[in-house]
Amino acid sequence: MSYSPVILNLIQALCAMPGIGKKSAQRIAFYLLEKDREGAQTLSMSLSQAVLKIKNCQECRMLTDDDLCVICSSDSRDENTICVVESPSDVMAIEDATGFKGKYFILMGHLSPIDGIGPEELGLPKLENKLANGSISELIVATNSTVEGDATAHLISGIAAKHQISCSRIAHGIPLGGELEYVDGGTISHAFFGRRKME
């Protein structure tokens, strides 16, 4: 069946979202157009606002609408401990599942030479500068338990060792090949507090 080009554009835009295939995109598009036009307007405005206003925190690279995110601007967080994660959704998962009170550094990905993602793209020079200033005493690496996540963790542990900073990686309660944002809170909590030193 042939749809209006406007509807096809909407379906294609929804298909670009992770985890949404063509069938799901069609269902979402038709639901919004048939049953919830007000919700569609709210979604459209919220998305437009986010795209215009959201940027990266100058300290940790978290998504925020200020120069510093809520965590980096908080006086109650432990300045000496940094947890390194791959994405902002990993921060949310750890915050929801643990009592971690340190700060974060978000890589916005993992090493992937095939995709042209190296240390520069992950902000590792910025992380190394933070470690070199001498105020960080512990680095917790919470990259995904994938080949790329392991390679990224190994590189980060080398940077930490160069600056004589204690470095541990969260335990592998996370399934191999698993991504933090899809793991239940209990598993994340267990893995986080069962982290081990990286040599």
BELLINFEN-V393162 format. One line per field, one symbol per residue. ss: DSSP state (h for helix, s for strand, l for the rest). phi: phi as a letter, one per 20 degrees, with the letter a starting at -180 (. if undefined). psi: psi as a letter, one per 30 degrees, with the letter a starting at -180 (. if undefined). Layout:
BEGIN
ss = ???
phi = ???
psi = ???
END
This chain:
BEGIN
ss = llllhhhhhhhhhhhllllllhhhhhhhhhhhhhhlhhhhhhhhhhhhhhhhhlssllllllsslllllllllllllssssssssllhhhhhhhhhhllllssssslllllshhhlsllllllhhhhhhhhhlllllsssssllllhhhhhhhhhhhhhhhhlllssssllllllllllhhhllhhhhhhhhhllssll
phi = .edggfffffffffffffndefffffffgffffedbffffffgfffffffffdebegfedmffbddfdfgffeeeeeffeccdecebgffffffffdcdgdedccdfmqbgbgfemddgffemffffffffffneedbddecffecgffffffffffffffgdldgcccgfefffgnedgfdefgfffgfffedfcfde
psi = kklkeeeeeeeeeeffkkgjaeeeeeeeeeeeeefieeeeeeeeeeeeeeeefkakkfefglklglekleeffkffkjffkkkklelefeeeeeefflgkgallkkfhalkieeggjaeeffgeeeeeeeeffffkfkkkjhllileeeeeeeeeeeeeeeeghkkklkklhfkkkflkefgkleeeeeeeefgllkk.
END
